[in-house]
Amino acid sequence: MSKPSVYIINFKVLYNIISEIKQFLNFDLFDFENEKDVIDDQKKRNDQSFIVLTKKKSENNLVNNKQIITVENYPFNLFSLVEKINSNLLMQQYNFQSNINIKEYMLNLNSRNLLFKNNKLKLTEREIEIILFLKKQKKSININTLQKEVWGYSEDSETHTVETHVYRLRKKLKKAFNDNNFIKSDKEGYFI
């Protein structure tokens, strides 16, 4: 996985200072003249996590404000600035990793919401485990395997826990999204 990026806009002095300690940092550093060039480069690199450092607030607002750190107070403490950069990058990475695409849906692990267009559905921890387990599989998964892998029960236990949970989850999905095909089944078992 590549390092996150820090883009410095029209602030050569700051770029030179941070470049001096670059080998100790957990991010790549880039120097640009304007915000548009930053956005173009960021798209080219496909950066999921990046911060923009600038002397003054952006007038174009091309970059999300959560990703901009404006250095207005002089003199500034370099270590505090680097700490702020790192904490912002960690927060971005945490938020990015908590969102999982499943079909045309977005599953947010932090909020435990399944999102589709403007609708959201609150899920239980067990429902999330079922969805994530089925998403990872290449083929249909039978009830015994789900029972063992998601619930930790032995495969030969007599229980209807899996069927009940899947039934309730399908019912919730139907009500929230009018989707009968999120969790499908065939003679082999369940799949997404």
N, C-alpha and C positions, 0 to 999 in steps of 0.2 A: 504494500500500500504506500502511495506517495505521501510525502509530507504535506501538511496544509501550507497555504501561501499567505504571505503578507505583502500587500502592494502599497507602496509609498507614492503618493501623488504630489508632484511638484514641491518636493521637500528634500533637496539634495543633501543638506547637512545631516538630517536625520538618517537618510539612507547610508551615508558614509560612516556614521557613528555605529549604527547597528551592524553594518558589514564587517566592522572590526571584530565583533564577537560572534559572527554568524556560525562558526563551527561548533559553538556551545548551545545553539538554539535548535528547537524541534520544528522549525518551519523554514520554508524557502522564502527568499527575499527578492522583491522585484521593484524596480524604479520606473515610474511612468510620469508623463507630463499632464495627462488629463484622465478623467473618470471613464470616458468612452473607451479609451485604449485598454484600461483595466478590465472592463467588462468583456471586450473582445478577446483579450488574452485569457481571462478566466473561463470563458466558454470554450476556447480552444483546448485548454488544459483539462476541462471538465472538473474543475475544483469543486468539491462538495463543501469544503471548509476553507474559508479565507477571511482575512481582515484587511481593511483599507485604512492606512494612516494618512492623515492630511493636516495641514495647518489651519484650514478654515472649513466651515460647514459647506457641504455640497449644495449648489444651486440647482443642479440637474436632477438630483435624486435618482440616479440610475442604479445605485447600490442600496440595498436594504439598510436602513439606519442601524440595525443591530450589528451590522458588519463594519461599521465605520467608527474609528476612534479618532477624535479630533484633538490634536495637541495644541492647546491654546495658551497654557500657562508656562512661562519661562522664568527661570530655568526649570527644567523638569528632571525628575529622577529616572534615570534609564532603567534601573532594576524594577521600579514600580511600573513603568511602561511595559516592559517585557512580561512582567507578571500579569498585567491586565490583558495583554495580547494572548498569553497562554490560557488564561481562564476563559476568555471569550471563545477561543478555538476549541477548548474542551467542551464548552456548553454546546457549541454548534455540532460537534461530533456526536455528543450524547443525544441531541435532538434528532440528528440524521439517522443514527443507528436505531432509534426507537420507532422509526417509521418503516413498515414493511409493506411492499406492494404484493397484493394477492389478487390476481385477475385485474379487474378495473377498480378494485377497492384499495384503501390504505388502512392498515392496521397500526394504530399508535399504541405501543406497549406502555408508555408512561401513563396515558389517560385511560387505557384499556377500552378505547373506542375503535369501532370499525366505521370507516367513513366512505361514503359514496355520494358524489355530487354534493348537495347541501344537506344530506341526511347523515345522522350518526347513530350508532347503536352501542350502548354500554354493554360490555361483555364481562363475564366472570373470569377468574384466573383459569379455571378448568376449561372453559370454552376456548380461551386463547390457546391453551395447551393442545386441545383437539385440533384446532385450525392449523397451528404451526406444525404439528406432527403430520397431518395429512398433506400439508403443502410440500413438505420435504420428500414425500414418497413419489416414486416413479410409477407406481401401479396401485390398484385398489388394495385397501388394507382391511383384513377381516376383523370381526368383533374381538376375537381372542387376542390378537396382536395389539389392538387399541387398549384393551383391558389390561394387558401386561405392561405395555410401554407408557401409557398415560396415567393409569391408576396404580400400577405396581401390583396388581392382583395376579395370581397364577393363571395360566391359560385355561386350566381345566375347572376353574371356579364357576359355579352356576350363579350368574347374576345378570340382571337386565340393566345395569347401570349405564353401559355404553349406549344401548338403544334409547334409553330414556333421555340421556344428555343430548344425543344427536337429534332426537325428535324435537326436544325443546329448543335447541339451537336453530334448527331449520324453521321452526314456527316463529321464532324471534326475527330471523332473517326475512321471512315472508312478510311479516307485519311491517318491519322497518323499511325494507327495500323492494318489496313485492318480487322477491327472487326465490324461485323454487329450485334453482340449479347451482347454488353456491357449493353445497355439499351434495355430491351425487352418489348414487350407489348402483352396483351391479351385482351379479351372482357371487363375485369374489369378495365384495365388501364396499367400503366407503372410499371416496377420493374427491379431491378438489381439482 
